Amino acid sequence: MSNEQGHRNPSDSAWEDIARRFVEARRAGRSLPDFPGEIPPDLVTAYRVQDLAIARWDDVVVGWKIGYIAAERRDDSGDERLLGPIFRRHLWNATGAIVDIPVFSAAGGFAAVEAEYVLQLEADAPADKLDWTPQEAATLPARLYVGVEVASSPLATINKLGPRVVVSDFGNNNGLVLGPPIGDWTTCNERDLNVRTEIDGVVVGTGGAGNLPGGLRGALAFALHRSARRGRPLKKGDLIATGNATGIHDIDVGQHALVDFGDVRIVCRAVPSPAG
């Protein structure tokens, strides 16, 4: 749980109720018409809601997605990014076949796909190190993979309502499709890592690792910093989806997303998020 001090008004019972209602909606595969309570006043409190929701979710956290926060939407923390959990049962390996990805759009929620470069730590981060620079993050051994984030929430307006709402509902994450690793990534130019995203055959975004503010190491530095300050230092094996490389692309049930990394292509099909 977070070891930072957020606002305590309304009481923790209010944050518990928000976490409960998001978790119940996700389990039931249904939408929420509005944010279920008072929006947390800051990101620290929003992470408190997220921690409470993680405690209610019957699964193991295997990694974290990173989302970018526009400058005009940042709070006093100064964070330019945010984190959301990736759970074991919503981690799928890309095998070359079409991967079914569960989304809440059919129920009236939000759904999108994001092309991702995914780091996997090969060593524990020092639990007592709270601040990281990209240069320090580069000293922590990690493998790099390609992947696709399933960005989906029972709340259709989650992104419009802003980062405190996104953080409150698992960072707007509903899974990760993990592709193969990229060899010798530490010696390559990140601007040479390019990707294209299509929805039903229409190109909706192009980009690559060079689109990420601060690059891959900047994203990792943030994940290390924020996780340590939450009392959740990163561990060996943790996955970090470093941020959308071509944009956030809406998808509806029945549609197909093709994410083309050049040598690797990942194809996903959106299906209704099941109850249970």
C-alpha positions as semicolon CSV with decimal commas, in nm:
position;residue;x (nm);y (nm);z (nm)
1;M;0,000;0,000;0,000
2;S;0,107;0,359;-0,051
3;N;0,331;0,507;0,217
4;E;0,259;0,862;0,106
5;Q;0,015;1,091;0,281
6;G;-0,278;1,209;0,073
7;H;-0,584;1,407;0,171
8;R;-0,810;1,238;0,429
9;N;-1,133;1,419;0,349
10;P;-1,362;1,249;0,267
11;S;-1,272;0,956;0,492
12;D;-1,101;0,639;0,379
13;S;-1,442;0,472;0,368
14;A;-1,524;0,691;0,067
15;W;-1,209;0,574;-0,114
16;E;-1,294;0,216;-0,020
17;D;-1,638;0,259;-0,174
18;I;-1,494;0,395;-0,502
19;A;-1,251;0,104;-0,523
20;R;-1,528;-0,146;-0,447
21;R;-1,760;-0,009;-0,714
22;F;-1,492;-0,011;-0,984
23;V;-1,392;-0,368;-0,894
24;E;-1,754;-0,487;-0,889
25;A;-1,820;-0,331;-1,231
26;R;-1,510;-0,497;-1,376
27;R;-1,605;-0,835;-1,232
28;A;-1,958;-0,806;-1,369
29;G;-1,843;-0,687;-1,713
30;R;-2,068;-0,381;-1,688
31;S;-2,025;-0,007;-1,718
32;L;-2,050;0,278;-1,469
33;P;-2,253;0,584;-1,578
34;D;-2,041;0,826;-1,374
35;F;-1,737;0,831;-1,149
36;P;-1,859;0,644;-0,839
37;G;-1,801;0,915;-0,579
38;E;-1,592;1,225;-0,530
39;I;-1,289;1,241;-0,759
40;P;-0,970;1,217;-0,549
41;P;-0,815;1,561;-0,494
42;D;-0,463;1,455;-0,598
43;L;-0,266;1,168;-0,744
44;V;-0,145;1,044;-0,406
45;T;-0,506;0,990;-0,299
46;A;-0,590;0,836;-0,637
47;Y;-0,313;0,581;-0,582
48;R;-0,470;0,511;-0,243
49;V;-0,792;0,420;-0,427
50;Q;-0,592;0,206;-0,669
51;D;-0,420;0,023;-0,385
52;L;-0,755;-0,049;-0,223
53;A;-0,887;-0,183;-0,555
54;I;-0,577;-0,402;-0,605
55;A;-0,636;-0,550;-0,259
56;R;-0,992;-0,640;-0,366
57;W;-0,887;-0,795;-0,698
58;D;-0,821;-1,168;-0,678
59;D;-0,508;-1,179;-0,891
60;V;-0,136;-1,111;-0,880
61;V;0,023;-0,791;-1,014
62;V;0,291;-0,887;-1,269
63;G;0,371;-0,540;-1,393
64;W;0,263;-0,182;-1,453
65;K;0,142;0,026;-1,745
66;I;0,261;0,384;-1,782
67;G;0,040;0,663;-1,910
68;Y;0,147;1,016;-1,998
69;I;-0,007;1,317;-1,821
70;A;-0,042;1,635;-2,026
71;A;0,123;1,937;-1,866
72;E;-0,206;2,115;-1,798
73;R;-0,341;1,812;-1,610
74;R;-0,053;1,759;-1,366
75;D;-0,091;1,822;-0,994
76;D;0,148;1,936;-0,722
77;S;0,330;1,602;-0,735
78;G;0,478;1,714;-1,066
79;D;0,437;1,362;-1,209
80;E;0,430;1,364;-1,587
81;R;0,324;1,000;-1,599
82;L;0,096;0,760;-1,411
83;L;0,091;0,389;-1,326
84;G;-0,172;0,116;-1,340
85;P;-0,142;-0,255;-1,254
86;I;-0,118;-0,541;-1,503
87;F;-0,255;-0,866;-1,362
88;R;-0,141;-1,222;-1,432
89;R;-0,471;-1,346;-1,575
90;H;-0,479;-1,053;-1,818
91;L;-0,131;-1,113;-1,955
92;W;-0,135;-1,298;-2,289
93;N;0,152;-1,410;-2,509
94;A;0,137;-1,327;-2,877
95;T;0,174;-1,656;-3,063
96;G;0,109;-1,543;-3,419
97;A;-0,262;-1,624;-3,392
98;I;-0,533;-1,367;-3,327
99;V;-0,546;-1,277;-2,956
100;D;-0,889;-1,206;-2,808
101;I;-0,876;-0,901;-2,580
102;P;-1,161;-0,826;-2,334
103;V;-1,300;-0,473;-2,339
104;F;-1,591;-0,286;-2,180
105;S;-1,712;-0,096;-2,488
106;A;-2,005;-0,330;-2,551
107;A;-2,129;-0,257;-2,199
108;G;-2,095;0,118;-2,250
109;G;-1,744;0,164;-2,113
110;F;-1,414;0,274;-2,268
111;A;-1,186;0,060;-2,488
112;A;-0,868;0,127;-2,682
113;V;-0,543;-0,039;-2,785
114;E;-0,193;0,101;-2,753
115;A;0,130;-0,016;-2,916
116;E;0,387;-0,068;-2,641
117;Y;0,752;-0,135;-2,577
118;V;0,766;-0,345;-2,262
119;L;1,061;-0,372;-2,024
120;Q;1,105;-0,670;-1,793
121;L;1,339;-0,626;-1,499
122;E;1,612;-0,884;-1,453
123;A;1,698;-0,772;-1,098
124;D;1,521;-0,623;-0,799
125;A;1,532;-0,246;-0,765
126;P;1,682;-0,129;-0,433
127;A;1,381;-0,091;-0,203
128;D;1,527;0,215;-0,028
129;K;1,604;0,412;-0,346
130;L;1,316;0,657;-0,400
131;D;1,450;0,879;-0,677
132;W;1,579;0,770;-1,016
133;T;1,728;0,942;-1,318
134;P;1,710;0,784;-1,665
135;Q;2,086;0,727;-1,642
136;E;2,046;0,539;-1,313
137;A;1,754;0,340;-1,453
138;A;1,978;0,230;-1,740
139;T;2,206;0,050;-1,492
140;L;1,923;-0,184;-1,386
141;P;1,930;-0,489;-1,618
142;A;1,614;-0,542;-1,820
143;R;1,490;-0,711;-2,137
144;L;1,279;-0,526;-2,394
145;Y;0,970;-0,675;-2,562
146;V;0,704;-0,549;-2,799
147;G;0,341;-0,561;-2,695
148;V;-0,011;-0,420;-2,701
149;E;-0,186;-0,266;-2,404
150;V;-0,560;-0,321;-2,366
151;A;-0,679;0,014;-2,230
152;S;-1,034;-0,039;-2,108
153;S;-1,255;0,072;-1,820
154;P;-1,619;0,043;-1,714
155;L;-1,622;0,426;-1,716
156;A;-1,661;0,565;-2,070
157;T;-1,538;0,913;-1,970
158;I;-1,228;0,794;-1,785
159;N;-0,975;0,976;-2,003
160;K;-1,185;1,291;-2,030
161;L;-1,211;1,314;-1,651
162;G;-0,834;1,312;-1,616
163;P;-0,540;1,137;-1,453
164;R;-0,681;1,114;-1,099
165;V;-0,972;0,915;-1,240
166;V;-0,746;0,705;-1,462
167;V;-0,525;0,613;-1,167
168;S;-0,829;0,526;-0,953
169;D;-0,944;0,257;-1,200
170;F;-0,630;0,048;-1,251
171;G;-0,476;0,311;-1,477
172;N;-0,743;0,233;-1,739
173;N;-0,575;-0,103;-1,800
174;N;-0,744;-0,433;-1,880
175;G;-0,451;-0,639;-1,998
176;L;-0,130;-0,670;-2,196
177;V;-0,043;-0,880;-2,501
178;L;0,328;-0,957;-2,483
179;G;0,524;-1,019;-2,801
180;P;0,883;-1,141;-2,851
181;P;1,194;-0,968;-2,715
182;I;1,412;-0,721;-2,901
183;G;1,775;-0,830;-2,897
184;D;2,059;-0,592;-2,798
185;W;1,814;-0,310;-2,733
186;T;2,054;-0,121;-2,507
187;T;2,288;-0,056;-2,800
188;C;2,025;0,043;-3,056
189;N;1,900;0,390;-3,139
190;E;1,550;0,415;-2,992
191;R;1,442;0,621;-3,293
192;D;1,498;0,311;-3,505
193;L;1,226;0,125;-3,307
194;N;0,918;0,200;-3,514
195;V;0,561;0,070;-3,513
196;R;0,229;0,116;-3,697
197;T;-0,121;0,052;-3,563
198;E;-0,425;-0,040;-3,775
199;I;-0,789;-0,089;-3,679
200;D;-0,982;-0,305;-3,927
201;G;-0,720;-0,238;-4,193
202;V;-0,712;0,141;-4,150
203;V;-0,389;0,298;-4,025
204;V;-0,473;0,494;-3,710
205;G;-0,125;0,574;-3,582
206;T;0,247;0,553;-3,649
207;G;0,540;0,617;-3,422
208;G;0,785;0,429;-3,207
209;A;1,000;0,437;-2,896
210;G;1,125;0,780;-3,000
211;N;0,776;0,918;-2,932
212;L;0,805;0,849;-2,559
213;P;0,904;1,160;-2,358
214;G;1,246;1,086;-2,214
215;G;1,259;0,757;-2,405
216;L;1,245;0,408;-2,262
217;R;1,481;0,486;-1,976
218;G;1,284;0,795;-1,880
219;A;0,971;0,582;-1,856
220;L;1,152;0,320;-1,648
221;A;1,293;0,587;-1,417
222;F;0,941;0,712;-1,347
223;A;0,811;0,361;-1,277
224;L;1,097;0,298;-1,037
225;H;1,046;0,631;-0,861
226;R;0,669;0,620;-0,821
227;S;0,661;0,250;-0,728
228;A;0,921;0,296;-0,456
229;R;0,737;0,595;-0,313
230;R;0,416;0,391;-0,304
231;G;0,589;0,122;-0,100
232;R;0,585;-0,114;-0,399
233;P;0,949;-0,123;-0,520
234;L;0,988;-0,301;-0,851
235;K;1,108;-0,661;-0,848
236;K;1,284;-0,898;-1,084
237;G;1,035;-1,019;-1,345
238;D;0,812;-0,712;-1,327
239;L;0,687;-0,587;-1,664
240;I;0,673;-0,216;-1,746
241;A;0,463;-0,110;-2,047
242;T;0,644;0,215;-2,117
243;G;0,363;0,416;-2,282
244;N;0,170;0,440;-2,605
245;A;0,405;0,454;-2,903
246;T;0,148;0,546;-3,172
247;G;-0,138;0,697;-2,969
248;I;-0,451;0,573;-2,794
249;H;-0,679;0,407;-3,048
250;D;-1,045;0,340;-2,973
251;I;-1,167;-0,010;-3,050
252;D;-1,509;-0,172;-3,035
253;V;-1,617;-0,532;-2,988
254;G;-1,563;-0,729;-3,309
255;Q;-1,294;-0,499;-3,443
256;H;-0,939;-0,614;-3,510
257;A;-0,620;-0,428;-3,424
258;L;-0,297;-0,499;-3,607
259;V;0,019;-0,363;-3,446
260;D;0,314;-0,390;-3,683
261;F;0,664;-0,360;-3,533
262;G;0,830;-0,454;-3,862
263;D;0,963;-0,802;-3,794
264;V;0,670;-0,875;-3,561
265;R;0,299;-0,823;-3,612
266;I;0,046;-0,866;-3,330
267;V;-0,322;-0,905;-3,421
268;C;-0,594;-0,864;-3,157
269;R;-0,973;-0,897;-3,167
270;A;-1,187;-0,706;-2,919
271;V;-1,440;-0,921;-2,732
272;P;-1,680;-0,836;-2,448
273;S;-1,521;-0,844;-2,105
274;P;-1,688;-1,142;-1,936
275;A;-1,857;-1,145;-1,598
276;G;-1,690;-1,343;-1,326
